[in-house]
């Protein structure tokens, strides 16, 4: 009977189906058996409430089911395996939830486990299936560490891994595993650090340095919404390209750049953009109180628009504390710009040096940047509706064509009309001077 119960409530979706079937039976009783109508109505209401809870809180439901099934693990191996599966799926999915919301392209929001018992079962699995050794349910900490560690190495940034610097890739494994386990079980975090992380970095100074930087990015909420997202984009763009040392070195440089941003104090005015060959993005730090007080969001919006004009494919607006509202207004204002593909904010809380919690907002603006080849194989980059569309509209009341910002040539469609001319053309050198 317990094994049947485990099968019926194996997943939240299956549980909802079971509750729905039960509710249908109760509804029939209510309709055709008058003596049982009151009892059926009460049971139907309770079943509906249970179904809503199961559907809205799937991970918590799985964890609770695992705790119940653990007490009946002695009945059969099926019940024990089901308790382990429910526990791992619920706990790891809960840890992945925030990571996936911050970086939806880099990782999945949930995991599913299926037990295999023989070599023949393993041979029938599709290529790329991740296999994890699981022990008795009483060693829950070991199972959590093994599953989270395997998932971090094989389930995150699948397309980008071969292009990353080796130590950066390993550092991401450690950081992702810790991020998952921190929301699941602190004892598992301690075991992971003691048995896997510390021995791996003990004799490798560069790996130890990189993992320290990645931990800083995680603490400052720049790891998932910025670093993982950029690496996921890199993997998509270079899916059919052979890896090279140049690309790997650039990924390591990008980690250093983000670490410098995380360590930067308000008022420092060093360059914030990253202009690599393979990774190119702009950062707008809403952190200067004088600018925010004197000019509000207008100054930051103009700066974001200048980054759009310079054809940065992705622009990140980063703010925390009292500056979050300014960053929100800038992001909302850019939603109506025809050159912007989407605006995706990620709001969370981070810990300050004094131990208090403050809000941190990272808004990603994805710009419609298109590449063309002009006369003489000259590369042309169009921002917004594209070069041809902008050329057709250049004499209209809302479009100005601004050509050539750095090399390769950049053609940007700007919404506001110029008071002096409908077309402004600059050489590459003049454009560089303007950019400075």
Beta strands, then each sheet from edge to edge (+ up, - down):
strand 1: 274-275
strand 2: 280-286
strand 3: 314-320
strand 4: 340-351
strand 5: 357-367
strand 6: 369-373
strand 7: 379-383
strand 8: 400-403
strand 9: 409-414
strand 10: 423-425
sheet 1: 1+ 2- 3- 5+ 4-
sheet 2: 6+ 7- 9- 8+ 10+
end
